[in-house]
């Protein structure tokens, strides 16, 4: 997979001069994730002009005309969520998967966890690089924590066979309530 993370010439980082687009293109034998600008007719659209660059990216999806059927466009606001979800699945297995293998020597579990964590980083780092085009670092961290709790809840129930109680649900709910305040600006 090839990741294009550069801004076009004359463009500043984080999309201040216009929305950013991501296109996943699967060519025979290859897959590429390509950042592109939307076509001028979308940028000039009056409704889009009223949006900030972050809002425009979050609200829009662009599939290039004439693109092969194997191309899928993903808004930059969604790509980090998908990548962080995949990353967190690997992370949860790296951190907690060994709990079902307590007879294994600790040194072997550490090495196996490091091997799994490598793949976690292969998704987390691009997720944060792409996500910072749209979200602040605090928002990215909040998204990651909510995804982590969601993935962990499923992992705990289905892989570890440990039920979650109402206390867990209340605690997770309070963390998600905190995420609400992160995304809904300062309290006035």
N, C-alpha and C positions, 0 to 999 in steps of 0.2 A: 504494500500500500504506500502510495506517495502522498505526502502532505504538503500542500503549498500554503505557507504562512506569511508570505510577503504581501505588503500593500502595493497597489499600483503606483507608478511614479506620480508625484504630486498629491498623493492621498496621505492623510495622517492616520496614525494607528487608531484603533477602536471605532472606526467608522464615522468620524466626525464630518466627513465630506459626503457621506451617502451610505446607504445600507450595504451590508456585506451579504454575500450569498455563498453557499457551499453546494458543490455538485459532486455527487459520487458517481463516477463513471466506471463501469466494468467493461473493459476491453477483453477480447479473447486472451486468456492467460494472465491478465493483469487487472488490478483495480486501482483507481486513483481517486483521491479526494481533492477537489479543485475549488478554490475560492474564486468567485467571479463577481463582477458588478452586474446589476440588473440592466435590461435594455433601457435606452433613453426614454421610451414612451412610458415606462413605469415610474422612472424618476421624475418626469415632468407631470405626471398625473396630479391634479389638484389635491385629491384626498391624501396622496402620499406626501405631498409637499407640506401639509399641515402637521405631519408626524415628525418627531425627532428621529435621528438615525436609528437609535435603539428600538423605538416603537416600530419603525418601518421594517426592520429586520425581523422583529418578533411577530409581526402581523402578516408577513408575506412569504410566499414560496414561488420560486421561479424555475421553470423547466425550459431550457433553451429551445427555440424553434429549430427544427431540423435535427435535434439531438437524437441519437439512436435510442431505441426502446430500452436499452440497458442502462440509460442515464436516469438518475433520481436526484432531484434537488432537495436539499434540506435547509431550512432557515438556520442561521447561525445561533438562534436562540434555542433550537431543539437539539442540534448536534451534540453540544456538551452534555445534555441530559442523557441522551442515548449512550454516549461514550462513558459517562460516569456510572451509569447502570451496569454496563459490562464490566468496567473496572471494579466496581464494588462486589460483583459476584466473585471475581478472582480474589479480591482482598478478603472477603468473608471466608472463603475456603482456605486461604493462606493462614489466616489468624485463628480460625476455629475448627477447621476440618479435621485437624489432628486429634481433636478430643474424642473421636470415635476410634482412635488407634493408640490407646494409652500403653499398649505393650511394646510399641516401637521405641527404640532408644531416642533420647532427646536430641542428640546431635543429628540424627537422621531426619527427625521432624523439622529441625531448624533449616537444614539444607533443602528439604522438600518445600518448606514454606517460602524460602527465598526464591526458589525456582518458580513457584506460582506467583509470587509478588512481582517478578519481572514482567509478567503479562499484565498484571494490574497497572504497572507504571506505563506500559505501552499504550494503554487507553486513557489513563488519568492525565498524563502530561499533555497530550493533544487536546483532551477535553478542556483543560484549563487554558491552554493557549488560544483555542478557538473561542471558548466561552468568554474570555476577557475582552473580546471584540464587542460583546453585548452586555455582559454583566460586570459588576465590580467584583473585586476579590472577595469581599464579605458575602456578596450574594452567591458567588460560586461555592464558597465554603458551606453556606446554608443549604444550597441545593444538594451538595455532596452529603451533608449530615442527614437530611430527610431521606435521600436515596439509601444511605447506609442503614438507617433504621428499618426501612421497608424491606430491603434485601435480608437483613439480619432476622427480622420477624419470620419471614418465610423459611429461611435456613434453619432457624431454631426449631420450628415446628416439623418440617419435613425431613431434614437431614439428621439433626441431633435428637429428634423425637422428644423435645422438651416443650411442654405447653406454656403458652404465655397467659398470665393472669390479668385480671382487671387492673391491678396495680401497674403492670407493664404498660397496658393500654393508656392509662391516665398519664403516666410519665412520658410516653411517646407523644401523646396528644399535647402535652405542655410544650414539648420541644417543637412540635409543628406550629403551635400557637406563636412561639418565639420567631419562627420563620416568617409567619405572616407579618410581624412588625418589621422585620428586616426589609421586606419588599414593599411595604406601604409607607415609606418615608417617615419623616420626623413627626412625632406626636405634637399636636398644637393645642 
